[in-house]
Amino acid sequence: MPPELAVMNAANLCPSPAPVLEAVYRNTKDMDYDPSFENREKMQEGKEATRRLLAQFLRVTAEEIVLTRNTSEANNLVSSGLDLKTGDEVLIFSDNHPSNGEAWKQKAKRFGYTVSVIEQPNPHPGAAFFIEAVAKAITPRTRVLAFSHQTSTVGDLLPATELCRLAQERGVLTMVDGASALGLFDVDLHAMRPDFYTGSAHKWPCGPKEVGLLYVNARVQHTIQPSVISAYPGAIGISRTLEALGQRDEPAIIGFGEALKFQEQIGRRAIEMRSRELAQALIAGFRKIDGVHLWTHPDPARSASVVTFRPGTLDVRKLAAALYRNDRIGCATRTGTDRPGIRFSPHLYNTMAEVDRAVSAIGKYMRQGV
Ligand SMILES: Cc1ncc(COP(=O)(O)O)c(C=O)c1O
């Protein structure tokens, strides 16, 4: 990346490091040089190697991993694949990506089940709120609890392990959207024990675009049917039924494996600590600027590496454009009425100097206008 450009938008899309780009290029070149079945056979082995790496990364078995195209597809494979009908209920929080919110609601109309929504207050009210709210909301009809591990809107951290345990005790399936957690935290699915967990390579893992993951716990594999039926499934476990998505971009899938190796080389704990350190510095800086209202809770138990705030009365679109044009800072905007503002999501490739630049640029525009 150009040294003068500071993009802090990991919750949306991350750059891939050189070993990932090289693996994608090397394998793509190989495939295009000789696209015969004979030459491409090794790509299938590469795909299975990524499945094994991912299983190790998440501390589960390769038989429980489906390589999808992204989190959206993985979330929808679950909401379309479960046998839900009239009388059944799905429980969600109000703050979810459309693939884990709207998707449930639209399919409820088609399949006849209902969706109950627990309002998620701002600021983050603490882990106990989420646990108590779910304990109260579960009814004998509740079949699924679906939530985001870390929300990508304002970075609320949800007590995923506790929620999965509670749901399991009450006979409710859990689907955890890990799009903003995989590649940031050392996600341990063996400890969390969700039924389904989803993620994207192109976000925090810094992998190639259009590769994702669906984890399906062995104990619930009998509950899910494939929504896409086509050729070229995976070789083992649940991938044999859920991963028959037709011709794939195997070089990208192989690149995902490289991204996981890259993270392991740096150290997953170190990555999380670094991202958190950068986010905490942003929070500390923004708190000192008059008129800035943080939507993200500063407590590291309630947020990690997504920092969203309302910049007073400044127009967020104009502010983001000015940051990019004048200060070479990339961020995301939140328009509309739900916690509008600017979102910074720093990751391991950002620096403290970039954080300082972002804080001083926001301070400048808050004083002078855009
Ligand atoms: C929490 C969450 N879930 C799902 C998605 C969808 O990810 P993708 O676009 O990779 O399918 C996103 C993307 O921003 C997200 O933040």
The ligand as a Gaussian input file, in Angstrom:
#p B3LYP/6-31G(d) Opt

LIG

0 1
 C      -21.116000      -8.938000      10.591000
 C      -21.085000      -9.168000       9.116000
 N      -21.691000     -10.235000       8.592000
 C      -21.665000     -10.513000       7.275000
 C      -21.020000      -9.677000       6.395000
 C      -21.011000     -10.032000       4.949000
 O      -19.722000     -10.340000       4.551000
 P      -19.431000     -10.653000       2.993000
 O      -19.691000      -9.403000       2.250000
 O      -18.009000     -11.051000       2.994000
 O      -20.357000     -11.747000       2.622000
 C      -20.393000      -8.535000       6.868000
 C      -19.738000      -7.605000       5.937000
 O      -19.476000      -6.474000       6.211000
 C      -20.411000      -8.282000       8.259000
 O      -19.800000      -7.209000       8.762000

